[in-house]
Amino acid sequence: MNLQFKLKDILEVDLYYGFYDIFVLGGFDVQVNDDFFIEILDLKTNEAILLREKNLKVRDYKNGKRAVKFFSFQVTDKSKYRISVHNYEDLTVFYS
């Protein structure tokens, strides 16, 4: 499953069992302040999913753009989830 959305968007989507990765598009280096976070909330149970930040950030191309794998997470129950990015102004993407 490939979802794309802008940082300002709040996305509600059905996710199935499995492992997922979050890529930041636009460059090969990303810096964030402590205030930045992504929230993935199960709308049935109102529980948040734990995101694991990647220590070794994989650089790749997604949809013809430079990308950095920034977070990963696991979904254990098929449900509808709300994905939102908070304090996105603290995110800086560097092309190189």
C-alpha distance (Angstrom), angle and dihedral (degrees) to the residues before:
residue distance angle dihedral
M1 . . .
N2 3.78 . .
L3 3.81 116.9 .
Q4 3.77 123.5 179.5
F5 3.77 125.4 -171.3
K6 3.76 140.1 153.4
L7 3.80 120.8 -106.8
K8 3.81 92.6 -111.3
D9 3.83 92.4 54.5
I10 3.78 125.3 95.7
L11 3.78 108.4 -147.9
E12 3.81 126.8 -158.5
V13 3.79 112.4 -165.5
D14 3.80 141.9 155.9
L15 3.79 110.9 -111.6
Y16 3.78 125.7 -168.5
Y17 3.79 131.6 -149.6
G18 3.78 113.8 -65.6
F19 3.76 149.3 68.4
Y20 3.80 121.7 -56.4
D21 3.81 134.8 -169.1
I22 3.79 128.7 -151.9
F23 3.79 116.3 -145.4
V24 3.80 126.2 -167.4
L25 3.80 109.9 -143.7
G26 3.78 127.4 -148.2
G27 3.78 105.7 56.0
F28 3.78 148.9 9.0
D29 3.82 98.4 -103.3
V30 3.82 130.7 54.3
Q31 3.79 130.5 -173.0
V32 3.81 125.0 -172.3
N33 3.78 135.9 178.4
D34 3.79 122.1 -128.0
D35 3.82 91.0 -98.7
F36 3.82 93.5 65.3
F37 3.80 116.8 97.3
I38 3.78 142.0 151.3
E39 3.78 118.3 -137.3
I40 3.78 122.4 -155.4
L41 3.79 109.6 -173.8
D42 3.81 127.1 -171.7
L43 3.80 103.0 -133.7
K44 3.84 93.7 -155.8
T45 3.81 97.3 53.5
N46 3.81 99.6 19.5
E47 3.83 89.5 -130.1
A48 3.79 123.3 140.5
I49 3.80 121.5 -129.0
L50 3.79 117.3 -125.8
L51 3.80 113.3 -117.0
R52 3.77 119.7 -151.9
E53 3.79 115.5 -148.7
K54 3.76 113.2 -138.3
N55 3.81 114.1 -118.2
L56 3.78 92.2 -164.4
K57 3.77 102.5 45.1
V58 3.79 109.8 -150.2
R59 3.80 114.6 -139.4
D60 3.79 116.7 -146.7
Y61 3.79 143.4 143.0
K62 3.81 118.9 -99.7
N63 3.80 119.9 -175.6
G64 3.80 89.3 -12.7
K65 3.83 93.8 -55.3
R66 3.78 131.4 107.9
A67 3.80 110.6 -100.2
V68 3.81 141.0 -176.8
K69 3.80 122.9 -152.0
F70 3.78 100.2 -130.1
F71 3.83 108.7 164.4
S72 3.77 138.9 14.5
F73 3.78 131.1 -165.4
Q74 3.78 141.9 173.4
V75 3.79 128.4 -128.4
T76 3.80 113.8 -153.2
D77 3.82 98.9 175.2
K78 3.78 128.0 45.8
S79 3.78 105.1 -121.1
K80 3.78 145.9 127.1
Y81 3.81 111.9 -80.5
R82 3.80 134.4 -167.7
I83 3.81 114.9 -140.2
S84 3.80 117.7 -163.9
V85 3.79 135.1 165.0
H86 3.80 118.0 -141.4
N87 3.81 127.1 -159.4
Y88 3.81 90.3 5.1
E89 3.81 90.0 164.0
D90 3.85 85.0 75.3
L91 3.83 90.5 64.2
T92 3.80 117.7 97.6
V93 3.81 121.6 -174.0
F94 3.81 120.1 -162.4
Y95 3.79 119.0 -158.0
S96 3.82 96.1 -144.3
